[in-house]
Amino acid sequence: MKFFITISQDEDGMYIAECPSIPGCISQGTTAREAEKNIQQAIKECLEVRAAKGMPLTVAVRQVEVHL
């Protein structure tokens, strides 16, 4: 399975990775690459937990346009 992720850097310099299509699926790392690697494992674990609880594996993620 393929997922979109976001990676941002916090005020302490840590890289935070999130998977928007899996609520609460978040990880971190000291580098962007480490955060990416860690979120891959977090995604696997989140999917396993959601499946075991009978929850939908993902939620819909949409793109919207905002005019300023």
Phi, psi and omega in degrees: 000148178243141181226147169280143174229160171243146175227126177225162180252131180272180185293343178265001179092356178284149177262127182252126179245136179226152174246101186301332183277358176234101183307131177081002181273105186216149176209182181209172177194166179279344175229163178299320180296318178296319178298320178297316178297317181293323181291330176299316178292319179298320178299313179303313182293318179297318179296319178298315180295315180297320179295317180297329180270359180073021180273155172301142183293324182223169172242159180291137175240127181235159176255133177236156179256133179238127180262133177257000000 
